Amino acid sequence: MASLMSSNTWTADALLSEATELSGHFWRLVEAQHYVSTLKLTDTLEDQAVLEDIIEETKPPIPHACEGLHFLLMTPFRYSIANPWGSRFRKPNSQAGVFYASEHAETAIAEAVFHRLMFFADSPETPWPQNASEYTAFSVELHSERAIDLTASNPAGLTAILDPVNYAAGQAFGETARDAGIEIIKYPSVRAADHRANLAVLSPAAFAKPEPINRQTWRIHLDRNGARALCESPPLSLAFGKDAFNSDPRMASFVWSR
């Protein structure tokens, strides 16, 4: 990897020459809404199915590369065109989606807690929710022979890619990776204290199976002391104190008492 990241400039050919194989199960967290949101609006399962079909007609078309995939896997690619916000490896208004996942469920929880706190950072007068929010963690099976592993070493340029606030270097890297036909970028988590691996899946072709493998139900509670995350099966609990994400400068002015 040292040759790949010897400077802040990367070429598609250089990235492709460093591509490696990657396989395994990886975790993603989503809000547990799915079909529950329409269940309370209808009287029967038949009515709910009709409502879901109507809603489906209003959604963006399914990309050809996502045909046959479960909706949890295709969502980041299906809605990318309508999403004006950027992310670490996706430029704002890019039509190309990115499916973010983590090597461990706990890392996915840390990422979700941080981004949830960012909402409250931008809205300091918003009160804490009275009840815990429910999320679904699900794992997917990935396989690709065109993956870039940024966790394998500490190459020059990695600091810019992993900047906690400025995503410009990561977005440029992601664009070059796409040009090279790279399907997965593996990188250290910026938000989790142990910095275990995250993945940016750039292509639906990297899904080895079309549906989630495992699921867990998590509840995340936020208050003036930080965040707590609980999973019933398997029994797991995580706590994030007020200093858990202090590596991000935006947390310096965070209003905890509200």
RAPEQUI-V106771 format. One record per pair of residues at least 24 apart in sequence whose ideal C-beta (glycine too) atoms are under 10 Angstrom apart, sorted by sequence separation. I is the first residue (numbers start at 0). J is the second residue. If there is no record, write none. Layout:
# RAPEQUI-V106771
i=I j=J
i=I j=J
This chain:
# RAPEQUI-V106771
i=74 j=98
i=75 j=99
i=160 j=184
i=177 j=201
i=180 j=204
i=181 j=205
i=182 j=206
i=73 j=98
i=75 j=100
i=111 j=136
i=147 j=172
i=161 j=186
i=164 j=189
i=176 j=201
i=177 j=202
i=72 j=98
i=108 j=134
i=160 j=186
i=161 j=187
i=163 j=189
i=173 j=199
i=71 j=98
i=107 j=134
i=160 j=187
i=161 j=188
i=162 j=189
i=163 j=190
i=172 j=199
i=174 j=201
i=108 j=136
i=147 j=175
i=161 j=189
i=173 j=201
i=107 j=136
i=147 j=176
i=157 j=186
i=160 j=189
i=107 j=137
i=146 j=176
i=157 j=187
i=169 j=199
i=225 j=255
i=65 j=96
i=105 j=136
i=107 j=138
i=145 j=176
i=223 j=254
i=224 j=255
i=62 j=94
i=64 j=96
i=104 j=136
i=147 j=179
i=223 j=255
i=62 j=95
i=104 j=137
i=161 j=194
i=222 j=255
i=223 j=256
i=62 j=96
i=104 j=138
i=145 j=179
i=147 j=181
i=151 j=185
i=153 j=187
i=221 j=255
i=222 j=256
i=223 j=257
i=101 j=136
i=103 j=138
i=145 j=180
i=146 j=181
i=147 j=182
i=148 j=183
i=149 j=184
i=150 j=185
i=222 j=257
i=145 j=181
i=146 j=182
i=147 j=183
i=148 j=184
i=149 j=185
i=150 j=186
i=33 j=70
i=100 j=137
i=101 j=138
i=145 j=182
i=146 j=183
i=147 j=184
i=148 j=185
i=149 j=186
i=150 j=187
i=33 j=71
i=100 j=138
i=143 j=181
i=144 j=182
i=145 j=183
i=146 j=184
i=147 j=185
i=148 j=186
i=149 j=187
i=150 j=188
i=100 j=139
i=143 j=182
i=144 j=183
i=146 j=185
i=147 j=186
i=142 j=182
i=143 j=183
i=98 j=139
i=100 j=141
i=141 j=182
i=142 j=183
i=29 j=71
i=141 j=183
i=98 j=141
i=27 j=71
i=150 j=194
i=27 j=72
i=29 j=74
i=150 j=195
i=150 j=196
i=27 j=74
i=149 j=196
i=150 j=197
i=192 j=239
i=27 j=75
i=102 j=150
i=148 j=196
i=149 j=197
i=150 j=198
i=191 j=239
i=190 j=239
i=113 j=163
i=148 j=198
i=149 j=199
i=192 j=243
i=146 j=198
i=147 j=199
i=191 j=243
i=192 j=244
i=190 j=243
i=191 j=244
i=146 j=200
i=147 j=201
i=190 j=244
i=192 j=246
i=143 j=198
i=146 j=201
i=189 j=244
i=145 j=201
i=190 j=246
i=141 j=198
i=143 j=200
i=145 j=202
i=189 j=246
i=190 j=247
i=143 j=201
i=189 j=247
i=139 j=198
i=141 j=200
i=143 j=202
i=145 j=204
i=146 j=205
i=145 j=205
i=139 j=200
i=143 j=204
i=144 j=205
i=142 j=204
i=143 j=205
i=142 j=205
i=143 j=206
i=71 j=135
i=141 j=205
i=142 j=206
i=143 j=207
i=72 j=137
i=140 j=205
i=141 j=206
i=142 j=207
i=71 j=137
i=139 j=205
i=140 j=206
i=141 j=207
i=142 j=208
i=72 j=139
i=139 j=206
i=140 j=207
i=141 j=208
i=69 j=137
i=71 j=139
i=139 j=207
i=140 j=208
i=139 j=208
i=140 j=209
i=69 j=139
i=139 j=209
i=140 j=210
i=27 j=98
i=28 j=99
i=68 j=139
i=139 j=210
i=140 j=211
i=27 j=99
i=28 j=100
i=88 j=160
i=139 j=211
i=140 j=212
i=25 j=98
i=27 j=100
i=28 j=101
i=87 j=160
i=137 j=210
i=138 j=211
i=139 j=212
i=140 j=213
i=25 j=99
i=26 j=100
i=27 j=101
i=87 j=161
i=116 j=190
i=137 j=211
i=138 j=212
i=139 j=213
i=25 j=100
i=26 j=101
i=87 j=162
i=91 j=166
i=113 j=188
i=136 j=211
i=137 j=212
i=138 j=213
i=24 j=100
i=25 j=101
i=26 j=102
i=28 j=104
i=87 j=163
i=90 j=166
i=97 j=173
i=113 j=189
i=114 j=190
i=135 j=211
i=137 j=213
i=138 j=214
i=25 j=102
i=26 j=103
i=27 j=104
i=89 j=166
i=90 j=167
i=93 j=170
i=113 j=190
i=136 j=213
i=137 j=214
i=138 j=215
i=24 j=102
i=25 j=103
i=26 j=104
i=28 j=106
i=29 j=107
i=88 j=166
i=95 j=173
i=110 j=188
i=112 j=190
i=113 j=191
i=136 j=214
i=137 j=215
i=23 j=102
i=25 j=104
i=26 j=105
i=28 j=107
i=87 j=166
i=90 j=169
i=91 j=170
i=95 j=174
i=109 j=188
i=110 j=189
i=111 j=190
i=112 j=191
i=135 j=214
i=136 j=215
i=26 j=106
i=27 j=107
i=28 j=108
i=86 j=166
i=89 j=169
i=90 j=170
i=93 j=173
i=97 j=177
i=109 j=189
i=110 j=190
i=135 j=215
i=136 j=216
i=25 j=106
i=26 j=107
i=28 j=109
i=30 j=111
i=85 j=166
i=87 j=168
i=88 j=169
i=89 j=170
i=90 j=171
i=93 j=174
i=106 j=187
i=107 j=188
i=109 j=190
i=110 j=191
i=134 j=215
i=135 j=216
i=136 j=217
i=163 j=244
i=25 j=107
i=26 j=108
i=28 j=110
i=29 j=111
i=85 j=167
i=87 j=169
i=88 j=170
i=95 j=177
i=106 j=188
i=108 j=190
i=109 j=191
i=134 j=216
i=135 j=217
i=27 j=110
i=28 j=111
i=86 j=169
i=87 j=170
i=88 j=171
i=90 j=173
i=100 j=183
i=102 j=185
i=105 j=188
i=108 j=191
i=109 j=192
i=133 j=216
i=134 j=217
i=163 j=246
i=164 j=247
i=26 j=110
i=27 j=111
i=28 j=112
i=85 j=169
i=86 j=170
i=88 j=172
i=89 j=173
i=90 j=174
i=93 j=177
i=106 j=190
i=107 j=191
i=109 j=193
i=133 j=217
i=134 j=218
i=163 j=247
i=164 j=248
i=30 j=115
i=85 j=170
i=87 j=172
i=88 j=173
i=89 j=174
i=98 j=183
i=99 j=184
i=103 j=188
i=106 j=191
i=132 j=217
i=133 j=218
i=134 j=219
i=163 j=248
i=164 j=249
i=28 j=114
i=87 j=173
i=88 j=174
i=102 j=188
i=105 j=191
i=106 j=192
i=109 j=195
i=131 j=217
i=132 j=218
i=133 j=219
i=163 j=249
i=86 j=173
i=97 j=184
i=101 j=188
i=106 j=193
i=110 j=197
i=131 j=218
i=132 j=219
i=163 j=250
i=85 j=173
i=88 j=176
i=89 j=177
i=103 j=191
i=105 j=193
i=106 j=194
i=109 j=197
i=130 j=218
i=131 j=219
i=132 j=220
i=88 j=177
i=101 j=190
i=106 j=195
i=131 j=220
i=132 j=221
i=101 j=191
i=103 j=193
i=105 j=195
i=106 j=196
i=107 j=197
i=130 j=220
i=131 j=221
i=106 j=197
i=128 j=219
i=129 j=220
i=103 j=195
i=128 j=220
i=136 j=228
i=102 j=195
i=103 j=196
i=127 j=220
i=128 j=221
i=129 j=222
i=101 j=195
i=102 j=196
i=103 j=197
i=127 j=221
i=128 j=222
i=134 j=228
i=136 j=230
i=101 j=196
i=102 j=197
i=127 j=222
i=131 j=226
i=88 j=184
i=100 j=196
i=101 j=197
i=102 j=198
i=127 j=223
i=131 j=227
i=132 j=228
i=134 j=230
i=87 j=184
i=100 j=197
i=101 j=198
i=131 j=228
i=35 j=133
i=88 j=186
i=99 j=197
i=100 j=198
i=131 j=229
i=87 j=186
i=99 j=198
i=100 j=199
i=136 j=235
i=98 j=198
i=99 j=199
i=100 j=200
i=31 j=132
i=32 j=133
i=97 j=198
i=98 j=199
i=99 j=200
i=30 j=132
i=31 j=133
i=32 j=134
i=33 j=135
i=87 j=189
i=97 j=199
i=98 j=200
i=119 j=221
i=30 j=133
i=31 j=134
i=32 j=135
i=97 j=200
i=98 j=201
i=118 j=221
i=30 j=134
i=31 j=135
i=96 j=200
i=97 j=201
i=98 j=202
i=115 j=219
i=29 j=134
i=30 j=135
i=31 j=136
i=96 j=201
i=97 j=202
i=98 j=203
i=116 j=221
i=28 j=134
i=29 j=135
i=95 j=201
i=96 j=202
i=111 j=217
i=115 j=221
i=28 j=135
i=29 j=136
i=95 j=202
i=96 j=203
i=98 j=205
i=108 j=215
i=112 j=219
i=27 j=135
i=28 j=136
i=29 j=137
i=98 j=206
i=107 j=215
i=111 j=219
i=27 j=136
i=28 j=137
i=104 j=213
i=108 j=217
i=112 j=221
i=116 j=225
i=26 j=136
i=27 j=137
i=87 j=197
i=89 j=199
i=107 j=217
i=116 j=226
i=26 j=137
i=27 j=138
i=88 j=199
i=104 j=215
i=108 j=219
i=115 j=226
i=25 j=137
i=26 j=138
i=27 j=139
i=87 j=199
i=88 j=200
i=89 j=201
i=25 j=138
i=26 j=139
i=86 j=199
i=88 j=201
i=104 j=217
i=112 j=225
i=113 j=226
i=24 j=138
i=25 j=139
i=112 j=226
i=23 j=138
i=24 j=139
i=25 j=140
i=111 j=226
i=112 j=227
i=23 j=139
i=24 j=140
i=25 j=141
i=112 j=228
i=23 j=140
i=24 j=141
i=109 j=226
i=111 j=228
i=22 j=140
i=23 j=141
i=108 j=226
i=22 j=141
i=23 j=142
i=109 j=228
i=21 j=141
i=22 j=142
i=108 j=228
i=21 j=142
i=22 j=143
i=20 j=142
i=21 j=143
i=22 j=144
i=108 j=230
i=20 j=143
i=21 j=144
i=105 j=228
i=116 j=239
i=19 j=143
i=20 j=144
i=21 j=145
i=22 j=146
i=75 j=199
i=76 j=200
i=104 j=228
i=120 j=244
i=18 j=143
i=19 j=144
i=20 j=145
i=21 j=146
i=75 j=200
i=76 j=201
i=105 j=230
i=112 j=237
i=116 j=241
i=18 j=144
i=19 j=145
i=20 j=146
i=21 j=147
i=76 j=202
i=77 j=203
i=104 j=230
i=113 j=239
i=18 j=145
i=19 j=146
i=21 j=148
i=76 j=203
i=108 j=235
i=112 j=239
i=116 j=243
i=117 j=244
i=120 j=247
i=18 j=146
i=19 j=147
i=20 j=148
i=72 j=200
i=75 j=203
i=109 j=237
i=116 j=244
i=121 j=249
i=127 j=255
i=17 j=146
i=18 j=147
i=19 j=148
i=104 j=233
i=108 j=237
i=120 j=249
i=123 j=252
i=125 j=254
i=127 j=256
i=15 j=145
i=17 j=147
i=18 j=148
i=73 j=203
i=105 j=235
i=109 j=239
i=113 j=243
i=117 j=247
i=120 j=250
i=123 j=253
i=124 j=254
i=127 j=257
i=14 j=145
i=17 j=148
i=72 j=203
i=104 j=235
i=108 j=239
i=112 j=243
i=113 j=244
i=116 j=247
i=123 j=254
i=126 j=257
i=15 j=147
i=19 j=151
i=105 j=237
i=112 j=244
i=117 j=249
i=120 j=252
i=122 j=254
i=123 j=255
i=125 j=257
i=14 j=147
i=73 j=206
i=104 j=237
i=116 j=249
i=117 j=250
i=120 j=253
i=124 j=257
i=17 j=151
i=72 j=206
i=109 j=243
i=113 j=247
i=116 j=250
i=119 j=253
i=120 j=254
i=123 j=257
i=68 j=203
i=109 j=244
i=119 j=254
i=122 j=257
i=67 j=203
i=72 j=208
i=73 j=209
i=117 j=253
i=119 j=255
i=17 j=154
i=66 j=203
i=69 j=206
i=72 j=209
i=113 j=250
i=116 j=253
i=9 j=147
i=64 j=202
i=65 j=203
i=68 j=206
i=72 j=210
i=119 j=257
i=64 j=203
i=67 j=206
i=69 j=208
i=71 j=210
i=72 j=211
i=116 j=255
i=63 j=203
i=64 j=204
i=68 j=208
i=69 j=209
i=70 j=210
i=71 j=211
i=62 j=203
i=65 j=206
i=68 j=209
i=69 j=210
i=64 j=206
i=67 j=209
i=68 j=210
i=69 j=211
i=66 j=209
i=67 j=210
i=71 j=214
i=3 j=147
i=65 j=209
i=4 j=149
i=3 j=149
i=0 j=147
i=9 j=156
i=0 j=148
i=3 j=151
i=4 j=152
i=6 j=154
i=7 j=155
i=8 j=156
i=0 j=149
i=3 j=152
i=4 j=153
i=5 j=154
i=6 j=155
i=7 j=156
i=0 j=150
i=4 j=154
i=5 j=155
i=6 j=156
i=0 j=151
i=1 j=152
i=3 j=154
i=4 j=155
i=5 j=156
i=9 j=160
i=0 j=152
i=1 j=153
i=2 j=154
i=3 j=155
i=4 j=156
i=7 j=159
i=0 j=153
i=1 j=154
i=3 j=156
i=4 j=157
i=7 j=160
i=0 j=154
i=1 j=155
i=0 j=155
i=4 j=159
i=4 j=160
i=0 j=157
i=14 j=172
i=18 j=176
i=25 j=183
i=9 j=168
i=15 j=175
i=25 j=185
i=7 j=168
i=14 j=175
i=15 j=176
i=18 j=179
i=21 j=182
i=22 j=183
i=9 j=171
i=13 j=175
i=14 j=176
i=17 j=179
i=18 j=180
i=21 j=183
i=23 j=185
i=8 j=171
i=9 j=172
i=11 j=174
i=12 j=175
i=14 j=177
i=15 j=178
i=16 j=179
i=18 j=181
i=20 j=183
i=21 j=184
i=7 j=171
i=11 j=175
i=14 j=178
i=15 j=179
i=17 j=181
i=18 j=182
i=19 j=183
i=21 j=185
i=7 j=172
i=9 j=174
i=10 j=175
i=11 j=176
i=14 j=179
i=15 j=180
i=18 j=183
i=9 j=175
i=11 j=177
i=12 j=178
i=13 j=179
i=14 j=180
i=15 j=181
i=19 j=185
i=8 j=175
i=9 j=176
i=11 j=178
i=12 j=179
i=14 j=181
i=4 j=172
i=10 j=178
i=11 j=179
i=9 j=178
i=10 j=179
i=11 j=180
i=9 j=179
i=11 j=181
i=14 j=184
i=25 j=196
i=26 j=197
i=27 j=198
i=25 j=197
i=26 j=198
i=23 j=196
i=25 j=198
i=27 j=200
i=23 j=198
i=25 j=200
i=21 j=198
i=22 j=205
i=24 j=207
i=31 j=214
i=21 j=205
i=23 j=207
i=24 j=208
i=27 j=211
i=22 j=207
i=26 j=211
i=31 j=216
i=26 j=212
i=31 j=217
i=24 j=211
i=25 j=212
i=26 j=213
i=28 j=215
i=31 j=218
i=24 j=212
i=24 j=213
i=26 j=215
i=28 j=217
i=28 j=219
i=28 j=228
